[in-house]
Amino acid sequence: MTDTPTTTFAALGLEPGLVAKLTARQITLPTPVQAAVIPLGLTGGDLLAQARTGSGKTLAFLWPSASLPAKSPGCGWSARPANWPSRPPVKP
């Protein structure tokens, strides 16, 4: 893994809406660990990565999770079993 990313978040396969939000915050290039992990995360498989603190590991794991529902209609967060409540139960 190199220290300088040579790709963009869009090229890694993140959902276009997420890429637009990152770009609006001037986040345009992935860190090396993000460039390595995001494509693997988008496959939906298990991941294991090691990098120093502050390298962007957490977001490397989170962003593919946010993109997967958009890439898999009917299999995302909006899909829930029929027996799930429409809102969380309220305890007195």
PDB file of N, CA, C and O in Angstrom:
ATOM      1  N   MET A   1       0.854  -1.176   0.000  1.00  0.00           N
ATOM      2  CA  MET A   1       0.000   0.000   0.000  1.00  0.00           C
ATOM      3  C   MET A   1       0.899   1.237   0.000  1.00  0.00           C
ATOM      4  O   MET A   1       1.860   1.331   0.764  1.00  0.00           O
ATOM      5  N   THR A   2       0.560   2.180  -0.875  1.00  0.00           N
ATOM      6  CA  THR A   2       1.356   3.405  -0.948  1.00  0.00           C
ATOM      7  C   THR A   2       0.809   4.446   0.007  1.00  0.00           C
ATOM      8  O   THR A   2      -0.296   4.307   0.530  1.00  0.00           O
ATOM      9  N   ASP A   3       1.594   5.493   0.231  1.00  0.00           N
ATOM     10  CA  ASP A   3       1.160   6.552   1.123  1.00  0.00           C
ATOM     11  C   ASP A   3       0.273   7.577   0.425  1.00  0.00           C
ATOM     12  O   ASP A   3      -0.421   8.343   1.094  1.00  0.00           O
ATOM     13  N   THR A   4       0.281   7.607  -0.902  1.00  0.00           N
ATOM     14  CA  THR A   4      -0.502   8.583  -1.641  1.00  0.00           C
ATOM     15  C   THR A   4      -1.581   7.876  -2.439  1.00  0.00           C
ATOM     16  O   THR A   4      -1.272   7.073  -3.319  1.00  0.00           O
ATOM     17  N   PRO A   5      -2.859   8.165  -2.140  1.00  0.00           N
ATOM     18  CA  PRO A   5      -3.919   7.521  -2.897  1.00  0.00           C
ATOM     19  C   PRO A   5      -3.880   7.963  -4.363  1.00  0.00           C
ATOM     20  O   PRO A   5      -3.567   9.112  -4.674  1.00  0.00           O
ATOM     21  N   THR A   6      -4.200   7.034  -5.242  1.00  0.00           N
ATOM     22  CA  THR A   6      -4.196   7.346  -6.667  1.00  0.00           C
ATOM     23  C   THR A   6      -5.589   7.198  -7.264  1.00  0.00           C
ATOM     24  O   THR A   6      -5.732   7.083  -8.482  1.00  0.00           O
ATOM     25  N   THR A   7      -6.593   7.199  -6.438  1.00  0.00           N
ATOM     26  CA  THR A   7      -7.959   7.012  -6.904  1.00  0.00           C
ATOM     27  C   THR A   7      -8.904   7.948  -6.163  1.00  0.00           C
ATOM     28  O   THR A   7      -8.500   8.645  -5.232  1.00  0.00           O
ATOM     29  N   THR A   8     -10.149   7.956  -6.581  1.00  0.00           N
ATOM     30  CA  THR A   8     -11.163   8.785  -5.924  1.00  0.00           C
ATOM     31  C   THR A   8     -12.193   7.886  -5.255  1.00  0.00           C
ATOM     32  O   THR A   8     -12.221   6.677  -5.487  1.00  0.00           O
ATOM     33  N   PHE A   9     -13.035   8.484  -4.426  1.00  0.00           N
ATOM     34  CA  PHE A   9     -14.094   7.714  -3.781  1.00  0.00           C
ATOM     35  C   PHE A   9     -15.071   7.170  -4.809  1.00  0.00           C
ATOM     36  O   PHE A   9     -15.563   6.051  -4.660  1.00  0.00           O
ATOM     37  N   ALA A  10     -15.359   7.940  -5.843  1.00  0.00           N
ATOM     38  CA  ALA A  10     -16.272   7.477  -6.898  1.00  0.00           C
ATOM     39  C   ALA A  10     -15.681   6.261  -7.608  1.00  0.00           C
ATOM     40  O   ALA A  10     -16.392   5.295  -7.883  1.00  0.00           O
ATOM     41  N   ALA A  11     -14.384   6.308  -7.905  1.00  0.00           N
ATOM     42  CA  ALA A  11     -13.738   5.190  -8.583  1.00  0.00           C
ATOM     43  C   ALA A  11     -13.704   3.936  -7.709  1.00  0.00           C
ATOM     44  O   ALA A  11     -13.647   2.820  -8.225  1.00  0.00           O
ATOM     45  N   LEU A  12     -13.738   4.119  -6.393  1.00  0.00           N
ATOM     46  CA  LEU A  12     -13.760   2.976  -5.480  1.00  0.00           C
ATOM     47  C   LEU A  12     -15.127   2.307  -5.446  1.00  0.00           C
ATOM     48  O   LEU A  12     -15.254   1.170  -4.992  1.00  0.00           O
ATOM     49  N   GLY A  13     -16.159   3.018  -5.933  1.00  0.00           N
ATOM     50  CA  GLY A  13     -17.489   2.416  -6.011  1.00  0.00           C
ATOM     51  C   GLY A  13     -18.486   2.875  -4.970  1.00  0.00           C
ATOM     52  O   GLY A  13     -19.562   2.291  -4.846  1.00  0.00           O
ATOM     53  N   LEU A  14     -18.148   3.918  -4.213  1.00  0.00           N
ATOM     54  CA  LEU A  14     -19.111   4.432  -3.232  1.00  0.00           C
ATOM     55  C   LEU A  14     -20.328   5.025  -3.945  1.00  0.00           C
ATOM     56  O   LEU A  14     -20.228   5.471  -5.088  1.00  0.00           O
ATOM     57  N   GLU A  15     -21.452   5.028  -3.276  1.00  0.00           N
ATOM     58  CA  GLU A  15     -22.714   5.549  -3.797  1.00  0.00           C
ATOM     59  C   GLU A  15     -22.546   7.029  -4.165  1.00  0.00           C
ATOM     60  O   GLU A  15     -21.979   7.789  -3.380  1.00  0.00           O
ATOM     61  N   PRO A  16     -23.027   7.452  -5.341  1.00  0.00           N
ATOM     62  CA  PRO A  16     -22.818   8.837  -5.795  1.00  0.00           C
ATOM     63  C   PRO A  16     -23.291   9.905  -4.814  1.00  0.00           C
ATOM     64  O   PRO A  16     -22.641  10.944  -4.695  1.00  0.00           O
ATOM     65  N   GLY A  17     -24.383   9.689  -4.120  1.00  0.00           N
ATOM     66  CA  GLY A  17     -24.851  10.674  -3.139  1.00  0.00           C
ATOM     67  C   GLY A  17     -23.861  10.854  -1.996  1.00  0.00           C
ATOM     68  O   GLY A  17     -23.648  11.968  -1.519  1.00  0.00           O
ATOM     69  N   LEU A  18     -23.262   9.759  -1.564  1.00  0.00           N
ATOM     70  CA  LEU A  18     -22.254   9.828  -0.501  1.00  0.00           C
ATOM     71  C   LEU A  18     -21.011  10.544  -1.005  1.00  0.00           C
ATOM     72  O   LEU A  18     -20.428  11.359  -0.290  1.00  0.00           O
ATOM     73  N   VAL A  19     -20.603  10.244  -2.233  1.00  0.00           N
ATOM     74  CA  VAL A  19     -19.438  10.913  -2.823  1.00  0.00           C
ATOM     75  C   VAL A  19     -19.692  12.419  -2.914  1.00  0.00           C
ATOM     76  O   VAL A  19     -18.794  13.215  -2.642  1.00  0.00           O
ATOM     77  N   ALA A  20     -20.909  12.812  -3.294  1.00  0.00           N
ATOM     78  CA  ALA A  20     -21.250  14.240  -3.391  1.00  0.00           C
ATOM     79  C   ALA A  20     -21.159  14.910  -2.025  1.00  0.00           C
ATOM     80  O   ALA A  20     -20.677  16.038  -1.915  1.00  0.00           O
ATOM     81  N   LYS A  21     -21.621  14.218  -0.981  1.00  0.00           N
ATOM     82  CA  LYS A  21     -21.551  14.796   0.366  1.00  0.00           C
ATOM     83  C   LYS A  21     -20.106  14.912   0.842  1.00  0.00           C
ATOM     84  O   LYS A  21     -19.743  15.886   1.501  1.00  0.00           O
ATOM     85  N   LEU A  22     -19.299  13.937   0.515  1.00  0.00           N
ATOM     86  CA  LEU A  22     -17.877  14.017   0.881  1.00  0.00           C
ATOM     87  C   LEU A  22     -17.215  15.167   0.140  1.00  0.00           C
ATOM     88  O   LEU A  22     -16.450  15.930   0.729  1.00  0.00           O
ATOM     89  N   THR A  23     -17.504  15.291  -1.145  1.00  0.00           N
ATOM     90  CA  THR A  23     -16.922  16.364  -1.951  1.00  0.00           C
ATOM     91  C   THR A  23     -17.339  17.734  -1.422  1.00  0.00           C
ATOM     92  O   THR A  23     -16.530  18.662  -1.401  1.00  0.00           O
ATOM     93  N   ALA A  24     -18.591  17.866  -0.995  1.00  0.00           N
ATOM     94  CA  ALA A  24     -19.068  19.135  -0.436  1.00  0.00           C
ATOM     95  C   ALA A  24     -18.286  19.513   0.818  1.00  0.00           C
ATOM     96  O   ALA A  24     -18.163  20.692   1.151  1.00  0.00           O
ATOM     97  N   ARG A  25     -17.759  18.507   1.508  1.00  0.00           N
ATOM     98  CA  ARG A  25     -16.943  18.756   2.710  1.00  0.00           C
ATOM     99  C   ARG A  25     -15.455  18.767   2.380  1.00  0.00           C
ATOM    100  O   ARG A  25     -14.609  18.709   3.273  1.00  0.00           O
ATOM    101  N   GLN A  26     -15.148  18.841   1.095  1.00  0.00           N
ATOM    102  CA  GLN A  26     -13.770  18.889   0.600  1.00  0.00           C
ATOM    103  C   GLN A  26     -12.973  17.637   0.964  1.00  0.00           C
ATOM    104  O   GLN A  26     -11.763  17.698   1.181  1.00  0.00           O
ATOM    105  N   ILE A  27     -13.670  16.503   1.028  1.00  0.00           N
ATOM    106  CA  ILE A  27     -13.020  15.211   1.230  1.00  0.00           C
ATOM    107  C   ILE A  27     -13.072  14.527  -0.132  1.00  0.00           C
ATOM    108  O   ILE A  27     -14.103  13.980  -0.521  1.00  0.00           O
ATOM    109  N   THR A  28     -11.955  14.561  -0.850  1.00  0.00           N
ATOM    110  CA  THR A  28     -11.984  14.089  -2.227  1.00  0.00           C
ATOM    111  C   THR A  28     -11.091  12.884  -2.497  1.00  0.00           C
ATOM    112  O   THR A  28     -11.324  12.153  -3.460  1.00  0.00           O
ATOM    113  N   LEU A  29     -10.089  12.666  -1.679  1.00  0.00           N
ATOM    114  CA  LEU A  29      -9.186  11.538  -1.883  1.00  0.00           C
ATOM    115  C   LEU A  29      -9.190  10.620  -0.664  1.00  0.00           C
ATOM    116  O   LEU A  29      -9.111  11.095   0.469  1.00  0.00           O
ATOM    117  N   PRO A  30      -9.280   9.318  -0.885  1.00  0.00           N
ATOM    118  CA  PRO A  30      -9.232   8.385   0.242  1.00  0.00           C
ATOM    119  C   PRO A  30      -7.826   8.266   0.803  1.00  0.00           C
ATOM    120  O   PRO A  30      -6.839   8.476   0.099  1.00  0.00           O
ATOM    121  N   THR A  31      -7.753   7.927   2.072  1.00  0.00           N
ATOM    122  CA  THR A  31      -6.460   7.606   2.669  1.00  0.00           C
ATOM    123  C   THR A  31      -6.039   6.228   2.140  1.00  0.00           C
ATOM    124  O   THR A  31      -6.864   5.515   1.568  1.00  0.00           O
ATOM    125  N   PRO A  32      -4.787   5.847   2.320  1.00  0.00           N
ATOM    126  CA  PRO A  32      -4.362   4.530   1.829  1.00  0.00           C
ATOM    127  C   PRO A  32      -5.207   3.371   2.367  1.00  0.00           C
ATOM    128  O   PRO A  32      -5.553   2.462   1.613  1.00  0.00           O
ATOM    129  N   VAL A  33      -5.540   3.392   3.651  1.00  0.00           N
ATOM    130  CA  VAL A  33      -6.342   2.293   4.194  1.00  0.00           C
ATOM    131  C   VAL A  33      -7.758   2.327   3.610  1.00  0.00           C
ATOM    132  O   VAL A  33      -8.348   1.272   3.378  1.00  0.00           O
ATOM    133  N   GLN A  34      -8.306   3.507   3.373  1.00  0.00           N
ATOM    134  CA  GLN A  34      -9.630   3.602   2.757  1.00  0.00           C
ATOM    135  C   GLN A  34      -9.605   3.072   1.330  1.00  0.00           C
ATOM    136  O   GLN A  34     -10.522   2.365   0.912  1.00  0.00           O
ATOM    137  N   ALA A  35      -8.556   3.411   0.579  1.00  0.00           N
ATOM    138  CA  ALA A  35      -8.435   2.933  -0.800  1.00  0.00           C
ATOM    139  C   ALA A  35      -8.326   1.410  -0.855  1.00  0.00           C
ATOM    140  O   ALA A  35      -8.788   0.786  -1.811  1.00  0.00           O
ATOM    141  N   ALA A  36      -7.724   0.820   0.157  1.00  0.00           N
ATOM    142  CA  ALA A  36      -7.574  -0.633   0.196  1.00  0.00           C
ATOM    143  C   ALA A  36      -8.836  -1.339   0.682  1.00  0.00           C
ATOM    144  O   ALA A  36      -9.184  -2.406   0.176  1.00  0.00           O
ATOM    145  N   VAL A  37      -9.524  -0.748   1.663  1.00  0.00           N
ATOM    146  CA  VAL A  37     -10.635  -1.425   2.330  1.00  0.00           C
ATOM    147  C   VAL A  37     -11.987  -1.198   1.651  1.00  0.00           C
ATOM    148  O   VAL A  37     -12.797  -2.124   1.598  1.00  0.00           O
ATOM    149  N   ILE A  38     -12.253  -0.012   1.137  1.00  0.00           N
ATOM    150  CA  ILE A  38     -13.582   0.299   0.593  1.00  0.00           C
ATOM    151  C   ILE A  38     -14.009  -0.678  -0.503  1.00  0.00           C
ATOM    152  O   ILE A  38     -15.128  -1.184  -0.434  1.00  0.00           O
ATOM    153  N   PRO A  39     -13.180  -0.971  -1.511  1.00  0.00           N
ATOM    154  CA  PRO A  39     -13.636  -1.918  -2.534  1.00  0.00           C
ATOM    155  C   PRO A  39     -13.990  -3.291  -1.959  1.00  0.00           C
ATOM    156  O   PRO A  39     -14.949  -3.925  -2.399  1.00  0.00           O
ATOM    157  N   LEU A  40     -13.211  -3.745  -0.977  1.00  0.00           N
ATOM    158  CA  LEU A  40     -13.500  -5.031  -0.341  1.00  0.00           C
ATOM    159  C   LEU A  40     -14.785  -4.952   0.472  1.00  0.00           C
ATOM    160  O   LEU A  40     -15.579  -5.893   0.482  1.00  0.00           O
ATOM    161  N   GLY A  41     -14.990  -3.816   1.161  1.00  0.00           N
ATOM    162  CA  GLY A  41     -16.204  -3.630   1.952  1.00  0.00           C
ATOM    163  C   GLY A  41     -17.454  -3.633   1.103  1.00  0.00           C
ATOM    164  O   GLY A  41     -18.510  -4.074   1.556  1.00  0.00           O
ATOM    165  N   LEU A  42     -17.352  -3.151  -0.116  1.00  0.00           N
ATOM    166  CA  LEU A  42     -18.510  -3.114  -1.006  1.00  0.00           C
ATOM    167  C   LEU A  42     -18.917  -4.494  -1.502  1.00  0.00           C
ATOM    168  O   LEU A  42     -19.998  -4.652  -2.071  1.00  0.00           O
ATOM    169  N   THR A  43     -18.067  -5.493  -1.294  1.00  0.00           N
ATOM    170  CA  THR A  43     -18.447  -6.857  -1.668  1.00  0.00           C
ATOM    171  C   THR A  43     -19.345  -7.482  -0.610  1.00  0.00           C
ATOM    172  O   THR A  43     -19.985  -8.506  -0.852  1.00  0.00           O
ATOM    173  N   GLY A  44     -19.389  -6.854   0.573  1.00  0.00           N
ATOM    174  CA  GLY A  44     -20.242  -7.364   1.640  1.00  0.00           C
ATOM    175  C   GLY A  44     -19.595  -8.448   2.482  1.00  0.00           C
ATOM    176  O   GLY A  44     -20.242  -9.009   3.367  1.00  0.00           O
ATOM    177  N   GLY A  45     -18.345  -8.749   2.228  1.00  0.00           N
ATOM    178  CA  GLY A  45     -17.660  -9.788   2.983  1.00  0.00           C
ATOM    179  C   GLY A  45     -17.037  -9.272   4.266  1.00  0.00           C
ATOM    180  O   GLY A  45     -17.164  -8.095   4.605  1.00  0.00           O
ATOM    181  N   ASP A  46     -16.371 -10.156   4.966  1.00  0.00           N
ATOM    182  CA  ASP A  46     -15.687  -9.795   6.206  1.00  0.00           C
ATOM    183  C   ASP A  46     -14.419  -9.010   5.877  1.00  0.00           C
ATOM    184  O   ASP A  46     -13.786  -9.220   4.842  1.00  0.00           O
ATOM    185  N   LEU A  47     -14.066  -8.104   6.782  1.00  0.00           N
ATOM    186  CA  LEU A  47     -12.884  -7.266   6.600  1.00  0.00           C
ATOM    187  C   LEU A  47     -12.017  -7.299   7.840  1.00  0.00           C
ATOM    188  O   LEU A  47     -12.501  -7.438   8.963  1.00  0.00           O
ATOM    189  N   LEU A  48     -10.731  -7.169   7.607  1.00  0.00           N
ATOM    190  CA  LEU A  48      -9.769  -7.000   8.684  1.00  0.00           C
ATOM    191  C   LEU A  48      -8.681  -6.089   8.148  1.00  0.00           C
ATOM    192  O   LEU A  48      -8.040  -6.397   7.143  1.00  0.00           O
ATOM    193  N   ALA A  49      -8.477  -4.975   8.816  1.00  0.00           N
ATOM    194  CA  ALA A  49      -7.450  -4.026   8.370  1.00  0.00           C
ATOM    195  C   ALA A  49      -6.721  -3.477   9.590  1.00  0.00           C
ATOM    196  O   ALA A  49      -7.294  -3.348  10.672  1.00  0.00           O
ATOM    197  N   GLN A  50      -5.467  -3.163   9.393  1.00  0.00           N
ATOM    198  CA  GLN A  50      -4.667  -2.579  10.468  1.00  0.00           C
ATOM    199  C   GLN A  50      -3.979  -1.337   9.918  1.00  0.00           C
ATOM    200  O   GLN A  50      -3.337  -1.381   8.869  1.00  0.00           O
ATOM    201  N   ALA A  51      -4.119  -0.239  10.634  1.00  0.00           N
ATOM    202  CA  ALA A  51      -3.462   1.013  10.256  1.00  0.00           C
ATOM    203  C   ALA A  51      -3.357   1.868  11.506  1.00  0.00           C
ATOM    204  O   ALA A  51      -3.991   1.584  12.522  1.00  0.00           O
ATOM    205  N   ARG A  52      -2.563   2.901  11.423  1.00  0.00           N
ATOM    206  CA  ARG A  52      -2.329   3.747  12.599  1.00  0.00           C
ATOM    207  C   ARG A  52      -3.586   4.546  12.974  1.00  0.00           C
ATOM    208  O   ARG A  52      -4.509   4.686  12.171  1.00  0.00           O
ATOM    209  N   THR A  53      -3.604   5.053  14.179  1.00  0.00           N
ATOM    210  CA  THR A  53      -4.686   5.898  14.660  1.00  0.00           C
ATOM    211  C   THR A  53      -4.783   7.148  13.799  1.00  0.00           C
ATOM    212  O   THR A  53      -3.770   7.762  13.465  1.00  0.00           O
ATOM    213  N   GLY A  54      -6.002   7.520  13.444  1.00  0.00           N
ATOM    214  CA  GLY A  54      -6.222   8.715  12.643  1.00  0.00           C
ATOM    215  C   GLY A  54      -6.086   8.493  11.147  1.00  0.00           C
ATOM    216  O   GLY A  54      -6.065   9.455  10.378  1.00  0.00           O
ATOM    217  N   SER A  55      -5.994   7.243  10.726  1.00  0.00           N
ATOM    218  CA  SER A  55      -5.772   6.945   9.311  1.00  0.00           C
ATOM    219  C   SER A  55      -7.057   6.819   8.500  1.00  0.00           C
ATOM    220  O   SER A  55      -7.011   6.697   7.276  1.00  0.00           O
ATOM    221  N   GLY A  56      -8.207   6.847   9.179  1.00  0.00           N
ATOM    222  CA  GLY A  56      -9.477   6.744   8.461  1.00  0.00           C
ATOM    223  C   GLY A  56     -10.065   5.343   8.438  1.00  0.00           C
ATOM    224  O   GLY A  56     -10.942   5.058   7.622  1.00  0.00           O
ATOM    225  N   LYS A  57      -9.597   4.459   9.323  1.00  0.00           N
ATOM    226  CA  LYS A  57     -10.089   3.079   9.352  1.00  0.00           C
ATOM    227  C   LYS A  57     -11.587   3.007   9.592  1.00  0.00           C
ATOM    228  O   LYS A  57     -12.293   2.291   8.881  1.00  0.00           O
ATOM    229  N   THR A  58     -12.079   3.731  10.576  1.00  0.00           N
ATOM    230  CA  THR A  58     -13.502   3.651  10.921  1.00  0.00           C
ATOM    231  C   THR A  58     -14.367   4.022   9.728  1.00  0.00           C
ATOM    232  O   THR A  58     -15.347   3.335   9.435  1.00  0.00           O
ATOM    233  N   LEU A  59     -14.021   5.090   9.043  1.00  0.00           N
ATOM    234  CA  LEU A  59     -14.801   5.496   7.881  1.00  0.00           C
ATOM    235  C   LEU A  59     -14.623   4.518   6.725  1.00  0.00           C
ATOM    236  O   LEU A  59     -15.534   4.353   5.914  1.00  0.00           O
ATOM    237  N   ALA A  60     -13.475   3.874   6.638  1.00  0.00           N
ATOM    238  CA  ALA A  60     -13.257   2.867   5.601  1.00  0.00           C
ATOM    239  C   ALA A  60     -14.219   1.695   5.766  1.00  0.00           C
ATOM    240  O   ALA A  60     -14.622   1.077   4.781  1.00  0.00           O
ATOM    241  N   PHE A  61     -14.585   1.390   7.007  1.00  0.00           N
ATOM    242  CA  PHE A  61     -15.551   0.329   7.270  1.00  0.00           C
ATOM    243  C   PHE A  61     -16.983   0.843   7.156  1.00  0.00           C
ATOM    244  O   PHE A  61     -17.866   0.116   6.699  1.00  0.00           O
ATOM    245  N   LEU A  62     -17.219   2.078   7.563  1.00  0.00           N
ATOM    246  CA  LEU A  62     -18.571   2.640   7.606  1.00  0.00           C
ATOM    247  C   LEU A  62     -19.110   2.994   6.223  1.00  0.00           C
ATOM    248  O   LEU A  62     -20.247   2.643   5.906  1.00  0.00           O
ATOM    249  N   TRP A  63     -18.330   3.674   5.400  1.00  0.00           N
ATOM    250  CA  TRP A  63     -18.835   4.155   4.112  1.00  0.00           C
ATOM    251  C   TRP A  63     -19.338   3.046   3.196  1.00  0.00           C
ATOM    252  O   TRP A  63     -20.379   3.234   2.567  1.00  0.00           O
ATOM    253  N   PRO A  64     -18.662   1.896   3.082  1.00  0.00           N
ATOM    254  CA  PRO A  64     -19.248   0.835   2.258  1.00  0.00           C
ATOM    255  C   PRO A  64     -20.593   0.351   2.801  1.00  0.00           C
ATOM    256  O   PRO A  64     -21.486  -0.002   2.030  1.00  0.00           O
ATOM    257  N   SER A  65     -20.734   0.334   4.119  1.00  0.00           N
ATOM    258  CA  SER A  65     -22.013  -0.065   4.712  1.00  0.00           C
ATOM    259  C   SER A  65     -23.122   0.887   4.311  1.00  0.00           C
ATOM    260  O   SER A  65     -24.261   0.470   4.103  1.00  0.00           O
ATOM    261  N   ALA A  66     -22.792   2.165   4.202  1.00  0.00           N
ATOM    262  CA  ALA A  66     -23.784   3.158   3.796  1.00  0.00           C
ATOM    263  C   ALA A  66     -24.102   3.039   2.312  1.00  0.00           C
ATOM    264  O   ALA A  66     -25.191   3.425   1.888  1.00  0.00           O
ATOM    265  N   SER A  67     -23.185   2.518   1.520  1.00  0.00           N
ATOM    266  CA  SER A  67     -23.401   2.388   0.081  1.00  0.00           C
ATOM    267  C   SER A  67     -24.076   1.082  -0.305  1.00  0.00           C
ATOM    268  O   SER A  67     -24.753   1.027  -1.331  1.00  0.00           O
ATOM    269  N   LEU A  68     -23.913   0.038   0.484  1.00  0.00           N
ATOM    270  CA  LEU A  68     -24.481  -1.255   0.107  1.00  0.00           C
ATOM    271  C   LEU A  68     -25.992  -1.229  -0.086  1.00  0.00           C
ATOM    272  O   LEU A  68     -26.463  -1.779  -1.081  1.00  0.00           O
ATOM    273  N   PRO A  69     -26.786  -0.625   0.805  1.00  0.00           N
ATOM    274  CA  PRO A  69     -28.231  -0.614   0.566  1.00  0.00           C
ATOM    275  C   PRO A  69     -28.602   0.057  -0.757  1.00  0.00           C
ATOM    276  O   PRO A  69     -29.541  -0.379  -1.423  1.00  0.00           O
ATOM    277  N   ALA A  70     -27.895   1.087  -1.139  1.00  0.00           N
ATOM    278  CA  ALA A  70     -28.183   1.774  -2.397  1.00  0.00           C
ATOM    279  C   ALA A  70     -27.854   0.884  -3.589  1.00  0.00           C
ATOM    280  O   ALA A  70     -28.481   0.999  -4.642  1.00  0.00           O
ATOM    281  N   LYS A  71     -26.881   0.001  -3.430  1.00  0.00           N
ATOM    282  CA  LYS A  71     -26.479  -0.883  -4.519  1.00  0.00           C
ATOM    283  C   LYS A  71     -27.327  -2.150  -4.563  1.00  0.00           C
ATOM    284  O   LYS A  71     -27.296  -2.870  -5.561  1.00  0.00           O
ATOM    285  N   SER A  72     -28.079  -2.436  -3.512  1.00  0.00           N
ATOM    286  CA  SER A  72     -28.882  -3.653  -3.438  1.00  0.00           C
ATOM    287  C   SER A  72     -30.332  -3.309  -3.107  1.00  0.00           C
ATOM    288  O   SER A  72     -30.753  -3.494  -1.965  1.00  0.00           O
ATOM    289  N   PRO A  73     -31.110  -2.812  -4.075  1.00  0.00           N
ATOM    290  CA  PRO A  73     -32.500  -2.449  -3.795  1.00  0.00           C
ATOM    291  C   PRO A  73     -33.253  -3.633  -3.190  1.00  0.00           C
ATOM    292  O   PRO A  73     -33.123  -4.774  -3.634  1.00  0.00           O
ATOM    293  N   GLY A  74     -34.034  -3.326  -2.176  1.00  0.00           N
ATOM    294  CA  GLY A  74     -34.809  -4.361  -1.509  1.00  0.00           C
ATOM    295  C   GLY A  74     -34.047  -5.096  -0.434  1.00  0.00           C
ATOM    296  O   GLY A  74     -34.629  -5.899   0.295  1.00  0.00           O
ATOM    297  N   CYS A  75     -32.764  -4.843  -0.320  1.00  0.00           N
ATOM    298  CA  CYS A  75     -31.952  -5.542   0.674  1.00  0.00           C
ATOM    299  C   CYS A  75     -31.307  -4.571   1.650  1.00  0.00           C
ATOM    300  O   CYS A  75     -30.421  -4.952   2.415  1.00  0.00           O
ATOM    301  N   GLY A  76     -31.743  -3.331   1.626  1.00  0.00           N
ATOM    302  CA  GLY A  76     -31.101  -2.316   2.444  1.00  0.00           C
ATOM    303  C   GLY A  76     -31.779  -2.107   3.770  1.00  0.00           C
ATOM    304  O   GLY A  76     -32.594  -2.915   4.217  1.00  0.00           O
ATOM    305  N   TRP A  77     -31.419  -0.993   4.393  1.00  0.00           N
ATOM    306  CA  TRP A  77     -31.944  -0.683   5.710  1.00  0.00           C
ATOM    307  C   TRP A  77     -33.441  -0.428   5.691  1.00  0.00           C
ATOM    308  O   TRP A  77     -34.111  -0.598   6.710  1.00  0.00           O
ATOM    309  N   SER A  78     -33.975  -0.021   4.543  1.00  0.00           N
ATOM    310  CA  SER A  78     -35.400   0.271   4.495  1.00  0.00           C
ATOM    311  C   SER A  78     -36.229  -1.010   4.506  1.00  0.00           C
ATOM    312  O   SER A  78     -37.411  -0.982   4.849  1.00  0.00           O
ATOM    313  N   ALA A  79     -35.617  -2.128   4.131  1.00  0.00           N
ATOM    314  CA  ALA A  79     -36.334  -3.396   4.137  1.00  0.00           C
ATOM    315  C   ALA A  79     -36.328  -3.948   5.555  1.00  0.00           C
ATOM    316  O   ALA A  79     -35.265  -4.073   6.164  1.00  0.00           O
ATOM    317  N   ARG A  80     -37.494  -4.280   6.088  1.00  0.00           N
ATOM    318  CA  ARG A  80     -37.559  -4.874   7.421  1.00  0.00           C
ATOM    319  C   ARG A  80     -38.647  -5.923   7.433  1.00  0.00           C
ATOM    320  O   ARG A  80     -39.615  -5.828   6.679  1.00  0.00           O
ATOM    321  N   PRO A  81     -38.497  -6.921   8.280  1.00  0.00           N
ATOM    322  CA  PRO A  81     -39.513  -7.966   8.360  1.00  0.00           C
ATOM    323  C   PRO A  81     -40.876  -7.374   8.713  1.00  0.00           C
ATOM    324  O   PRO A  81     -40.965  -6.354   9.396  1.00  0.00           O
ATOM    325  N   ALA A  82     -41.925  -8.023   8.242  1.00  0.00           N
ATOM    326  CA  ALA A  82     -43.285  -7.523   8.454  1.00  0.00           C
ATOM    327  C   ALA A  82     -43.647  -7.439   9.936  1.00  0.00           C
ATOM    328  O   ALA A  82     -44.481  -6.619  10.320  1.00  0.00           O
ATOM    329  N   ASN A  83     -43.033  -8.274  10.769  1.00  0.00           N
ATOM    330  CA  ASN A  83     -43.385  -8.266  12.195  1.00  0.00           C
ATOM    331  C   ASN A  83     -42.618  -7.228  13.005  1.00  0.00           C
ATOM    332  O   ASN A  83     -42.816  -7.136  14.217  1.00  0.00           O
ATOM    333  N   TRP A  84     -41.745  -6.440  12.371  1.00  0.00           N
ATOM    334  CA  TRP A  84     -41.039  -5.378  13.093  1.00  0.00           C
ATOM    335  C   TRP A  84     -41.979  -4.220  13.343  1.00  0.00           C
ATOM    336  O   TRP A  84     -42.804  -3.899  12.489  1.00  0.00           O
ATOM    337  N   PRO A  85     -41.869  -3.581  14.508  1.00  0.00           N
ATOM    338  CA  PRO A  85     -42.718  -2.412  14.762  1.00  0.00           C
ATOM    339  C   PRO A  85     -42.336  -1.250  13.842  1.00  0.00           C
ATOM    340  O   PRO A  85     -41.192  -1.138  13.403  1.00  0.00           O
ATOM    341  N   SER A  86     -43.311  -0.395  13.564  1.00  0.00           N
ATOM    342  CA  SER A  86     -43.035   0.742  12.689  1.00  0.00           C
ATOM    343  C   SER A  86     -42.219   1.810  13.411  1.00  0.00           C
ATOM    344  O   SER A  86     -41.610   2.662  12.764  1.00  0.00           O
ATOM    345  N   ARG A  87     -42.199   1.774  14.740  1.00  0.00           N
ATOM    346  CA  ARG A  87     -41.376   2.696  15.520  1.00  0.00           C
ATOM    347  C   ARG A  87     -40.914   1.964  16.762  1.00  0.00           C
ATOM    348  O   ARG A  87     -41.537   0.978  17.158  1.00  0.00           O
ATOM    349  N   PRO A  88     -39.842   2.416  17.385  1.00  0.00           N
ATOM    350  CA  PRO A  88     -39.353   1.726  18.578  1.00  0.00           C
ATOM    351  C   PRO A  88     -40.377   1.772  19.701  1.00  0.00           C
ATOM    352  O   PRO A  88     -41.105   2.754  19.842  1.00  0.00           O
ATOM    353  N   PRO A  89     -40.435   0.714  20.499  1.00  0.00           N
ATOM    354  CA  PRO A  89     -41.361   0.738  21.628  1.00  0.00           C
ATOM    355  C   PRO A  89     -40.972   1.808  22.630  1.00  0.00           C
ATOM    356  O   PRO A  89     -39.790   2.092  22.821  1.00  0.00           O
ATOM    357  N   VAL A  90     -41.960   2.391  23.260  1.00  0.00           N
ATOM    358  CA  VAL A  90     -41.733   3.419  24.266  1.00  0.00           C
ATOM    359  C   VAL A  90     -41.992   2.804  25.632  1.00  0.00           C
ATOM    360  O   VAL A  90     -43.054   2.231  25.879  1.00  0.00           O
ATOM    361  N   LYS A  91     -41.018   2.928  26.507  1.00  0.00           N
ATOM    362  CA  LYS A  91     -41.174   2.395  27.859  1.00  0.00           C
ATOM    363  C   LYS A  91     -41.621   3.517  28.796  1.00  0.00           C
ATOM    364  O   LYS A  91     -41.152   4.650  28.689  1.00  0.00           O
ATOM    365  N   PRO A  92     -42.519   3.195  29.701  1.00  0.00           N
ATOM    366  CA  PRO A  92     -42.983   4.237  30.648  1.00  0.00           C
ATOM    367  C   PRO A  92     -41.908   4.710  31.575  1.00  0.00           C
ATOM    368  O   PRO A  92     -42.154   5.575  32.415  1.00  0.00           O
TER     369      PRO A  92
END
